[in-house]
Amino acid sequence: MNSSGKRPSNSITIIGGGLAGSEAAYQAARSGLRVAIREMKPMRFSPAHSMDGLAELVCSNSLKAVDLASASGILKDEMARLGSIIITAAYETRVAAGGTLAVDRGAFSEFVTQALLKAGVEITREEAVNITDEPSSGPLVIATGPLTSDAFAPAISSIVGARSCYFYDAVAPIVYRDSINMDRAFYASRYGKGGNDYINCPLDKDEYERFVAELLSADRPSARAFEDLPLFAGCMPIEAMAQRGPMTLMFGPMKPVGLVDPRTGTRPCAAVQLRSENRDGTLYNIVGFQTRLGFKDQQRVFRLIPGLENAEFARLGKMHRNTYIDSPRLLMNTQQLRSNPRIFFAGQITGVEGYCESAVSGIMAGINAARLAKGLPLVCPPSTTVTGALLRHISSCEGPFQPMNANLGLLPPLERVIRRKADRKAALAQRALEDFNVWMKTNGI
């Protein structure tokens, strides 16, 4: 018997083939268990998805920093130690992006899909509409993501017993590289870190002020429907940021620090960075330019940016609903549903925010689902690790619950005071990885 009070099963079902679902399936399959994923693509696509493959990246092709001075970097290291298929795929399909881990979206999705098939995961292409027809004796992982389909959402509501929370998210446009005017734009990374990994579009004071003015006056056909809805700060639409004040963008996605315009030899007033979307460098994402502007005004306003005068767009920005459950009330730190420990939730639907955060949630759900099936004790890394801190936050946060990225603020303070910021970050990283190793060894992971 196990903690669910039922006979262990060697079969695990996962609903959803995004980052979390893919990781959960891979981890469970590595344990020698029979694993099946139910994924609705390509029978049905969400408003933000377009690829047939699993683990499709939607908002950006960047998995953020790899430097251990950041929570994102520590998290990637912890994931790699757990055998993350997402981290493996990211390095195999990496594109130039300075100190961040960015990938070719199509190659990344294909790598993960093939890795799961090679691991023996059964992938069924159909939309789940209920939970009652899943195997009653085996663990079930729900990883349907922030864009859970309308057909399956009622099934989730029926088991969580409460109305889901939600927020609205926006994605940035992508332009074709050959439509960028390199007589105005230039290759560089901030402070020279990463070489020529970004294309930079510099703006002088007049150009910046005109851009902000046109941005604020642009058409937003969906604004009335969305104006009173909560927006996640990490994906705030650029026009919403601009409303906070005329200088806001200069300290946000258009900050010029660390850049020198080779035409003038000086730092520009503002700068827009573009990051490669694929290995061939034919597509570039406008970094930080998530938007809900109307399509015509997106093209008109963004072509005011020097270097993008004749930009052709492979994808325009848009806004979509992200759904997540009230995890602190519903979940244990093992990601089991308190009211039914056979059921696990994983990924952004739990309230973690970010690609790697979603993936590591899937890793832990897969590990614990496999341990439940084998009758083993379930586990969660210590709170001194980024993974453990994140999972404990979503399962025990007090007060209003909103999506959370991995960040060093989630970690408990060091036992000794370290005043220099860089040294303090290094000490937090060292403690996290040392404790992570001990935890893995102790639990035979």
C-alpha positions, -999 to +999 in steps of 0.1 A: +000+000+000+011+036-003+001+071+009-030+072-012-043+041+006-045+022-027-026-007-042+005+006-061+001+007-099+029+006-125+009+028-149+010+067-148-013+089-169-003+125-177-027+150-192-009+177-211+023+175-232+038+209-224+071+214-205+057+201-172+039+171-188+069+162-208+092+163-178+068+143-157+065+117-184+103+114-189+110+111-152+084+084-147+095+065-177+131+066-164+118+048-133+107+018-155+070+026-153+044+025-181+036+061-189+009+076-212+005+113-222-028+126-235-021+157-256-049+175-275-026+189-303-029+187-332-066+177-329-071+210-311-048+240-305-050+266-278-051+303-289-013+305-283-001+272-297+007+263-333+032+233-334+023+196-334+052+187-311+053+185-273+070+210-251+061+240-274+075+273-262+050+301-266+059+335-251+096+335-258+124+312-269+145+321-238+149+300-207+166+329-190+200+331-173+225+303-167+247+322-143+247+307-108+245+342-094+208+341-103+179+319-091+173+309-127+209+297-131+207+277-098+174+262-109+188+250-142+217+233-123+193+215-100+172+204-130+203+191-148+212+170-117+177+154-119+182+145-155+159+171-170+150+164-206+141+201-210+176+213-200+192+186-222+170+197-252+178+233-246+215+229-248+212+206-278+191+232-297+207+264-282+209+296-302+232+326-294+217+348-267+246+360-245+243+348-209+208+334-214+197+299-226+177+305-257+166+278-282+154+271-317+117+265-309+110+239-336+142+219-330+136+220-292+100+207-295+111+179-319+140+169-296+117+165-266+090+147-285+115+122-299+132+117-265+099+108-250+091+083-277+125+067-273+119+064-236+088+044-243+062+070-234+028+064-251+015+097-267-022+098-274-034+127-295-068+135-280-084+161-259-092+151-223-126+161-212-130+144-179-110+127-152-133+098-143-121+077-173-085+078-161-071+046-145-085+046-110-056+028-093-026+046-109-012+081-103-026+109-125-006+141-133-026+171-146-002+194-165-026+211-189-009+244-184-021+280-182-042+276-213-062+246-201-090+240-226-126+250-220-136+214-223-113+201-196-115+231-172-148+219-157-132+186-148-105+204-129-131+225-111-150+194-101-120+180-082-105+211-067-139+222-054-132+259-060-132+284-088-098+287-104-078+319-103-066+335-135-045+363-150-039+375-185-006+372-203+008+388-235+034+376-260+059+396-281+061+400-319+087+382-340+102+398-371+121+384-401+159+391-398+162+402-435+137+429-429+158+447-402+177+477-414+212+471-402+223+505-413+206+517-381+206+486-360+238+469-347+249+436-332+260+437-295+253+423-261+252+445-230+287+453-216+301+430-243+288+398-226+279+373-252+295+390-282+271+398-310+241+378-298+215+406-300+204+430-326+200+465-310+179+493-323+190+527-308+167+556-303+176+593-296+155+614-273+131+626-300+126+591-314+120+577-280+094+604-271+076+599-304+075+562-300+060+564-264+034+589-276+023+567-305+023+536-283+000+553-258-024+565-284-025+532-304-056+512-309-063+484-283-094+466-295-093+442-266-086+468-239-122+472-227-125+434-221-091+432-204-087+466-186-099+454-152-082+420-153-050+411-134-018+410-154+013+391-144+041+417-139+067+394-156+048+396-189+033+431-186+023+445-221+047+472-231+018+497-235+007+490-200+043+497-188+043+530-208+012+542-190+032+542-157+052+572-169+072+585-199+105+572-185+094+537-175+105+520-207+139+535-205+144+516-172+127+485-185+128+467-219+143+498-237+171+505-212+203+515-231+228+505-203+258+486-215+253+495-251+272+518-274+258+529-308+288+524-332+274+552-354+278+578-326+303+562-303+279+570-274+252+553-254+217+559-270+188+574-251+170+541-254+174+508-272+153+479-283+169+445-283+160+416-306+170+380-298+174+352-323+144+327-324+161+299-343+195+285-351+195+299-386+190+334-373+162+341-397+137+352-370+141+376-342+119+382-311+115+418-299+126+414-263+102+426-237+076+438-262+047+417-251+016+435-263-022+436-267-022+463-294-044+458-325-024+441-353-024+471-376-012+495-349+014+470-338+030+472-372+026+510-374+040+518-340+068+492-339+080+503-373+088+537-357+117+520-340+150+528-359+160+497-378+125+483-379+111+508-404+104+480-429+100+452-405+080+422-416+064+402-388+063+365-386+041+367-355+023+397-340+018+400-303-014+389-286-030+384-253-044+352-237-058+339-205-036+320-181-053+298-156-039+285-123-054+268-093-053+280-056-023+257-049-016+268-012-051+256-003-052+226-026-017+210-029+010+194-007+046+203-014+048+169-032+023+184-057-004+160-047-039+171-043-047+171-006-082+158-011-070+130-035-033+121-032-035+100-063-038+132-084-008+155-090-008+189-105+023+202-124+035+232-143+020+267-146-014+256-136+000+253-101+011+290-101+047+286-109+056+311-136+083+306-162+096+278-185+121+263-161+098+267-131+071+248-150+095+221-161+110+215-126+074+212-113+069+185-139+101+168-129+090+166-092+055+155-101+069+127-123+094+116-096+067+116-069+041+099-091+066+072-098+074+068-061+037+067-053+033+039-078+062+020-063+050+025-027+080+047-018+079+078+004+073+110-015+099+138-015+104+175-019+139+192-019+148+214+011+137+250+012+174+261+008+172+249-028+155+269-055+133+239-064+123+232-028+117+269-021+095+273-051+074+242-044+070+251-008+059+286-018+031+274-040+019+249-015+020+271+016+019+308+006-001+330+029-023+358+017-035+364-019-018+338-042-004+350-075+020+333-100+057+332-089+090+330-107+120+314-091+139+341-072+165+343-045+140+360-022+123+326-017+153+312-001+158+314+037+186+338+048+221+326+053+232+318+088+259+345+086+256+381+073+273+387+040+271+423+030+286+422-005+258+413-029+278+392-052+293+372-024+259+367-008+245+353-041+275+330-045+269+317-009+232+311-016+241+292-047+267+271-030+244+262-001+215+254-025+236+230-046+253+213-017+219+207+000+204+195-032+232+169-036+227+157+000+189+155-006+193+135-038+218+111-021+196+107+010+165+098-010+182+077-037+174+100-065 
